[in-house]
Amino acid sequence: MKRTIVKKITHAIVGSSLLLGATAYADVMCTNGTPIPVSGKITNNGQAPGQGFSTLGVVALQLGEKPGKVSRMKCGIIGVDAATAEEPFAFTHTLSCDDNVPVDLSYYGLGTQVAHSQLTLDTHGDISFEGSCAPLPGSQLSFIEYSTPSADNTGRGLFTGVTEGELTIEGTVNCLGSIDMKFDGYVCMLP
């Protein structure tokens, strides 16, 4: 009986601490909007070099977390080389998702139409050599990236007006140019 009471009190204290910590953290994260957790997985491929390196793939995205509302979306993703002298490992990533967000255009005489959510991210990070692909060309790599919504945001649908947030992405590249990543973080959603 005493153990049960102590256990309940401990859970209440820990739960309250986590809630207060999350609330304090949330205030710091967004100057506009509400921080919403984002997580998921990206599966893509490196594309043949042309005007720099690019990637093309798909995203399984979860927006929100339980016990609140969770939205799951599938998105296409394209990554375009954005390397500079200061950031040699950088991309501009654009996601276009499979959801339908109603947008009232009656003011323009067009009724209600749907938007597919879209978000552009500025990404930079660090890459590590993991091994040779010999006798094939190339290398096996691992990396960590940090993405923030672009100031030049092309946000549509759920991501309209989103310019704040941060995602941390960890991934690997194999000898065939297959790139597997997992990410989590938050975006500051506007009402």
C-alpha positions as CSV (number, residue, x, y, z in Angstrom):
1,M,0.0,0.0,0.0
2,K,2.8,2.4,1.0
3,R,4.6,1.6,-2.2
4,T,1.6,2.4,-4.3
5,I,1.1,5.8,-2.7
6,V,4.8,6.6,-3.0
7,K,4.7,5.5,-6.7
8,K,1.7,7.7,-7.4
9,I,3.3,10.7,-5.7
10,T,6.5,10.1,-7.6
11,H,4.6,9.9,-11.0
12,A,2.7,13.1,-10.2
13,I,5.9,15.0,-9.4
14,V,7.8,13.7,-12.4
15,G,4.7,14.3,-14.7
16,S,4.3,17.9,-13.4
17,S,8.0,18.5,-13.8
18,L,7.9,17.3,-17.4
19,L,4.8,19.4,-18.2
20,L,6.4,22.5,-16.7
21,G,9.7,21.9,-18.5
22,A,7.9,21.3,-21.8
23,T,5.8,24.5,-21.3
24,A,8.9,26.6,-20.5
25,Y,10.7,25.1,-23.5
26,A,7.7,25.8,-25.8
27,D,7.9,29.5,-24.9
28,V,11.5,29.7,-26.0
29,M,11.0,27.8,-29.3
30,C,8.4,29.9,-31.1
31,T,8.0,33.7,-31.4
32,N,5.0,33.1,-33.6
33,G,2.7,30.2,-33.5
34,T,2.6,27.0,-31.5
35,P,5.4,24.4,-31.3
36,I,4.1,21.1,-32.8
37,P,6.3,18.0,-32.6
38,V,7.3,16.5,-36.0
39,S,8.9,13.2,-36.5
40,G,9.3,10.6,-39.2
41,K,11.5,8.8,-41.7
42,I,12.9,9.8,-45.1
43,T,13.9,7.4,-47.8
44,N,15.5,8.8,-50.9
45,N,18.3,8.5,-53.5
46,G,21.1,10.7,-54.6
47,Q,20.6,12.0,-58.1
48,A,23.2,12.1,-60.8
49,P,25.4,15.2,-60.5
50,G,24.4,18.1,-62.8
51,Q,24.5,21.6,-61.4
52,G,25.5,20.1,-58.0
53,F,24.2,17.2,-56.0
54,S,20.5,16.6,-55.4
55,T,18.2,14.0,-53.8
56,L,14.7,12.8,-54.5
57,G,12.5,10.7,-52.2
58,V,9.6,10.2,-49.9
59,V,8.8,11.2,-46.3
60,A,6.5,9.4,-43.8
61,L,5.7,12.4,-41.5
62,Q,3.9,12.5,-38.2
63,L,2.7,15.9,-37.0
64,G,1.8,16.1,-33.3
65,E,2.0,13.5,-30.7
66,K,-0.3,11.4,-28.5
67,P,-2.4,12.0,-26.5
68,G,-3.1,15.0,-28.7
69,K,-4.1,15.0,-32.3
70,V,-1.7,13.2,-34.6
71,S,-1.7,13.7,-38.4
72,R,0.2,11.3,-40.6
73,M,1.2,12.3,-44.1
74,K,3.2,11.0,-47.0
75,C,5.2,13.6,-48.7
76,G,7.6,13.8,-51.7
77,I,10.9,15.5,-51.0
78,I,13.5,17.0,-53.2
79,G,16.9,18.2,-51.9
80,V,18.9,20.7,-53.9
81,D,22.5,21.4,-53.2
82,A,22.9,24.7,-51.2
83,A,26.6,24.3,-50.3
84,T,28.6,27.5,-49.6
85,A,32.2,28.0,-48.4
86,E,30.8,28.4,-44.8
87,E,28.4,25.4,-45.1
88,P,29.9,22.8,-47.4
89,F,27.2,20.2,-46.5
90,A,23.9,22.1,-47.1
91,F,20.6,21.6,-48.9
92,T,17.3,23.3,-49.6
93,H,14.7,20.6,-49.0
94,T,11.1,21.0,-50.2
95,L,8.3,18.6,-49.1
96,S,5.0,18.3,-50.9
97,C,2.4,16.2,-49.0
98,D,-0.7,14.1,-49.8
99,D,-3.2,15.9,-47.5
100,N,-6.1,18.1,-48.6
101,V,-6.5,21.4,-46.6
102,P,-9.6,23.3,-47.6
103,V,-8.9,27.0,-48.4
104,D,-11.8,29.5,-48.8
105,L,-11.3,31.5,-51.9
106,S,-14.9,32.8,-52.1
107,Y,-13.5,36.4,-51.7
108,Y,-12.1,35.9,-55.2
109,G,-15.3,34.2,-56.5
110,L,-13.6,30.8,-56.6
111,G,-15.3,29.0,-53.7
112,T,-13.4,26.5,-51.6
113,Q,-10.4,24.7,-53.1
114,V,-7.8,22.4,-51.5
115,A,-4.1,22.9,-50.9
116,H,-1.6,20.1,-50.4
117,S,0.7,21.0,-47.5
118,Q,4.2,22.1,-48.6
119,L,7.2,23.2,-46.5
120,T,10.7,24.4,-47.6
121,L,13.6,23.7,-45.2
122,D,17.1,25.2,-45.1
123,T,19.4,22.3,-44.0
124,H,23.1,22.1,-43.0
125,G,25.1,19.5,-41.1
126,D,28.1,17.3,-40.8
127,I,29.0,14.1,-42.8
128,S,31.3,11.3,-41.7
129,F,33.1,8.7,-43.8
130,E,32.1,5.2,-42.8
131,G,33.8,3.0,-45.4
132,S,34.9,2.5,-49.0
133,C,32.7,1.1,-51.7
134,A,35.7,-0.3,-53.6
135,P,35.7,-1.7,-56.2
136,L,32.7,0.5,-56.8
137,P,33.1,4.3,-56.8
138,G,31.9,6.2,-53.8
139,S,31.8,5.9,-50.1
140,Q,29.5,4.8,-47.3
141,L,28.6,7.8,-45.2
142,S,26.7,8.8,-42.1
143,F,25.5,12.3,-41.3
144,I,23.5,14.6,-39.0
145,E,21.6,17.6,-40.3
146,Y,19.7,20.5,-38.8
147,S,16.8,21.9,-40.7
148,T,14.8,25.1,-40.1
149,P,11.8,26.4,-42.1
150,S,13.1,28.7,-44.9
151,A,12.6,32.4,-44.5
152,D,11.6,32.2,-48.2
153,N,9.0,29.7,-47.1
154,T,6.8,28.2,-49.9
155,G,4.4,27.0,-47.2
156,R,1.0,25.9,-48.2
157,G,-1.8,24.0,-46.5
158,L,-1.0,23.2,-42.9
159,F,2.5,24.9,-43.3
160,T,1.2,28.3,-44.5
161,G,3.2,31.0,-42.9
162,V,5.6,28.6,-41.0
163,T,9.0,30.2,-40.6
164,E,10.2,28.8,-37.3
165,G,11.1,25.4,-36.0
166,E,14.0,22.9,-36.0
167,L,14.4,19.3,-37.1
168,T,17.3,17.1,-36.4
169,I,18.0,14.5,-39.1
170,E,20.3,11.5,-38.8
171,G,21.0,9.3,-41.7
172,T,23.3,7.0,-43.8
173,V,24.2,6.7,-47.4
174,N,25.2,3.3,-48.9
175,C,27.2,2.4,-51.9
176,L,24.2,2.5,-54.2
177,G,23.3,6.1,-53.3
178,S,20.4,5.0,-51.1
179,I,19.8,7.5,-48.3
180,D,17.9,6.5,-45.1
181,M,17.1,9.1,-42.5
182,K,15.1,9.5,-39.3
183,F,14.1,13.0,-38.0
184,D,12.4,14.7,-35.1
185,G,11.9,18.2,-33.9
186,Y,9.1,20.8,-34.1
187,V,7.6,23.4,-36.3
188,C,5.8,26.6,-35.1
189,M,2.3,26.2,-36.6
190,L,0.2,29.3,-37.1
191,P,-3.6,29.2,-36.3
